[in-house]
Amino acid sequence: MVHHECAHSRRDFLTRAGGGMGLLALLSLLDGDGRADEPAASANPLAAKPPHFPATAKSVIWCFLDGGPSHIDLFDPKPELTKLAGQPLPSSFKRPVTAMGRTSGTPLLASKRKFKQYGQSGHWVSDWYPEIASCADELAILKGCYADGLNHVGSVGQMNTGDILGGRPCLGSWSLYGLGSASEELPGYVVLLDNPDDPPGGSRNWGTGFMPAVYQGVRFRDGKTPILYLEPPVNEAGAPERAKLDFLQELNRRHLATRAEDGDLEARIASYELAFKMQSAGPEAVDLAKETEETKTLYGLDDKATERVGRNALLARRLVERGVRFVQLYCGSGSKWDAHSDIEGNHAARCRETDKPIAGLLKDLKRRGLLDSTLVVWAGEFGRTPMSEGTGRDHNPYGFTTWMAGGGIKGGVSYGATDDIGLYAVEGRTHVHDLHATMLRCLGLDHRKLTLLHNGRDERPTINGGVVVDAVLKA
């Protein structure tokens, strides 16, 4: 029964009516923060939501080079470094703090790579990446990137979550939280590893931190069976399985009713339903046998060295083609790019594994008309120092290179720069938060308005920073 208390006088009536004006003001404030249109808590949290403004990308494929690729051996040639090779770091340079703590006094190490300019853009690319070089005019290369961490756990964590400390949602989760999923039969956020080794920090890199667990990434297995148990038992397929799932969902809902705001339980319930739907859509989505031999060759599936990354890159294309919002494609998972010694052998192998698959991904997306709606990102957690560590290089968060392509990115652009030896970012300095703000902008999300109330504070993906790098975006 609803109880309505009547006003007892004209003054009482005006007092009650005037109190509602405050709610109108609150609604206006919430609308300005982008919250007035948020769905009710009982609604499907993964339902598609409108962006803050028109998006230039529907999906993201992030090629994550785990371990720290050397920018000065790949995209940022330094002739001055060659001249100074064998000498200590000049006194004019601030002595950096490094992960291993030995490189400030060790000799400078010249790159042995040969660089050429490619395409109309004239991007410099080393001979380790000839296939990616053929896509030069699609790339916007950011050469002034910097981060805050020195070790892998903190730095991989920051590149994924914005913070070197644990406990925050990753960028893929923020994207799913802000936009919802465009597919009801596949996860909105998928993680692909190219070997059994987890990246430093493990699942926190695709976790939700303080955000509801329903937005976390779904890790697919490495190999030819990325999703297990897609085929239900013969005697349970169809109606029997649906009835069993409905009964299980009913029990879970009753349990949840007495445990309000249990995010893990909500996520578990949603995962059961998604798992059932994936039994129909999943087998087709991950079935690479339906691709032509020409396409498989384009990604390098005919070569043992490139097969693993190539398979995942092709799977990433198939997933975004079917509405998956965010795909993280780890290349060298387990810090395989971490070349403290023998950088020539280490990077030669890693580049061999990734060059053809990533270039194939760009070319395949373009010819299918998907590159314009798919943002492709190439980035590790940091670069590497110009100072030597024996025959290798130490971690360098002070200046490194990333690139983006497709999804509203202005191809052929080079933005930012490191100093003459590639140690510090000195022009167009681009922090990790700026990279995240730019990626979200391509998805139609304003990183300042994408907020989640946590412990009485509006949290956002870029914490208290982040500036969109307009120079790499199409007008």
HELIX and SHEET records of a PDB file:
HELIX    1   1 ARG A   10  GLY A   32  1                                  23    
HELIX    2   2 HIS A   71  ASP A   73  5                                   3    
HELIX    3   3 PRO A   79  LEU A   84  1                                   6    
HELIX    4   4 PRO A  130  ALA A  133  1                                   4    
HELIX    5   5 ALA A  136  GLU A  138  5                                   3    
HELIX    6   6 HIS A  152  THR A  161  1                                  10    
HELIX    7   7 LEU A  171  LEU A  179  1                                   9    
HELIX    8   8 GLY A  202  TRP A  206  5                                   5    
HELIX    9   9 ALA A  213  TYR A  215  5                                   3    
HELIX   10  10 VAL A  234  GLU A  236  5                                   3    
HELIX   11  11 ALA A  239  ALA A  257  1                                  19    
HELIX   12  12 GLY A  263  ALA A  285  1                                  23    
HELIX   13  13 LEU A  288  LYS A  290  5                                   3    
HELIX   14  14 GLU A  293  TYR A  299  1                                   7    
HELIX   15  15 GLU A  307  GLU A  321  1                                  15    
HELIX   16  16 ILE A  343  ARG A  367  1                                  25    
HELIX   17  17 LEU A  371  SER A  373  5                                   3    
HELIX   18  18 VAL A  432  CYS A  442  1                                  11    
HELIX   19  19 ASP A  470  VAL A  472  5                                   3    
SHEET    1   A 8 VAL A 218  PHE A 220  0                                        
SHEET    2   A 8 TYR A 189  LEU A 192  1                                        
SHEET    3   A 8 PHE A 326  CYS A 331  1                                        
SHEET    4   A 8 SER A  59  LEU A  65  1                                        
SHEET    5   A 8 THR A 374  GLY A 380  1                                        
SHEET    6   A 8 PHE A 400  ALA A 405 -1                                        
SHEET    7   A 8 LEU A 139  TYR A 146 -1                                        
SHEET    8   A 8 VAL A 413  TYR A 415  1                                        
SHEET    1   B 8 VAL A 218  PHE A 220  0                                        
SHEET    2   B 8 TYR A 189  LEU A 192  1                                        
SHEET    3   B 8 PHE A 326  CYS A 331  1                                        
SHEET    4   B 8 SER A  59  LEU A  65  1                                        
SHEET    5   B 8 THR A 374  GLY A 380  1                                        
SHEET    6   B 8 PHE A 400  ALA A 405 -1                                        
SHEET    7   B 8 LEU A 139  TYR A 146 -1                                        
SHEET    8   B 8 THR A 430  HIS A 431  1                                        
SHEET    1   C 2 PHE A 115  TYR A 118  0                                        
SHEET    2   C 2 HIS A 123  SER A 126 -1                                        
SHEET    1   D 2 GLY A 383  GLU A 389  0                                        
SHEET    2   D 2 GLY A 392  ASN A 396 -1                                        
SHEET    1   E 2 ALA A 417  THR A 418  0                                        
SHEET    2   E 2 ALA A 425  GLU A 427 -1                                        
SHEET    1   F 2 LEU A 452  HIS A 454  0                                        
SHEET    2   F 2 ARG A 457  GLU A 459 -1                                        
END                                                                             
